[in-house]
């Protein structure tokens, strides 16, 4: 018991699962952030949507367009305001060494007025914890795999 207490006092044991700063806790924070960003998209609150990205975020959109920077990404959402995108997280893995995390899941895009499914697919995101302790998205990759209705008329970027 004395040896164990000494090891704990020296910080040699990892924090218990779910403790602040633990991978389990950080994964939950990232999942909650994604849900909050989805809510901001539904509300068409582009500044709140953008608050989840780093300034230098990079994106490869579902049909191949590349966007660089928070402002460019926010503007793309504003231009595409007729579509509501929802991302559903299937997994989050947080590095025990670096302030980085990997998120993966599926996404759907629906017509804002009718609710019709337009396109859907898979996505992955790299998250980075900043000096302020907040997790933000550093990069995202979306791949369109299915379409319906007017979404089938969208064009793949070269």
Phi, psi and omega in degrees: 000320179296317180297318179297316179299321178295321178295315179297319181296329180279356179078025183278337180267143177290158177296155179296152179306137179086354179289153178306130180086357178278157177304321179296316179294316180297320178298319178295320178298317180294316178301316179296322179296320179296318177298318179295322178294320175302318178299319179294324177296313179301324181279353182060035178264084189295327178293321178291322175302313184291339181296345180269001180251151169288162178302323185260027181305144174234144183224139166249108184289169187307325180254013170109351179296145178250132177236138179233126176099147182301317182295318180297319181291316178300316180297324179295320177296319180296320179292331183258031188296345178284353180244135175256119179259135177231127177253134180243114183289131174254337179198150174223128175239125183253132177293139175276348184254316185246161180279054185230152176214155179243127176241141175223158180175200179240159178225155173223147173239125181237148175297126183300322184281316188260339185080001179298139174291132178252311181203160178203166180177207181246160176213162172218150180219143171259127176251148177228133175275123181277175179300336179277359179088353181276140173274131177225155181280125179265325177205152178221146175232123177243141176232120176282127181239336182222151176217159174212160174052222184295341178298335180288347177273351179295150185252137175287136177285146181298000000 
